Amino acid sequence: MSKMKELYTMEQEIARDTEIRLLERIDESIKQRQKNALWRLWSKALGEKASDCDRESDKVAVIRTAIAAINLATCLFIIASILRHW
């Protein structure tokens, strides 16, 4: 009878571990989808798709993001300079 309880307990632990791993994978999948959706929207906000190839379009979107960030930083420095000398 004791071995039956041990087997039952082991089966419960295995099932619990499996369920936890499955929930972690689902959580990772949801986070990845949200990340992909956010990146897709950002890429579209930067302009039209540069190529039919997704990998190449992503590279172009990264370059456009860098250009936008540099432009924003430049504007902030100009504004800071104006406020300082005002």
Steps between C-alpha positions, in 0.01 A plus 500: 500500500785738576653447154163581344494832686856575393414426136187712525698785655769473231235507228348812657840672513573411138158628393553822698846553349364436152218747557743765627726454196200522268379821667849650472514418130155654448611813687815527287293453185261779600790734581663421164174572314458832680859591422454407134176698479664806657798475263267462200306811597819700560638390164183608324510834682850562360381464142411251234656156487839528334509152346303181454754323719409538870860478618610779269199713596586454868855621437367808322260564790792485747692756292193725483461468877861608551447800273182598690682466835789718381250757371319503835826537695606788275169677555531457877851648498379796294211559739731471803740750344220748430367471856847537652581821309156649527 
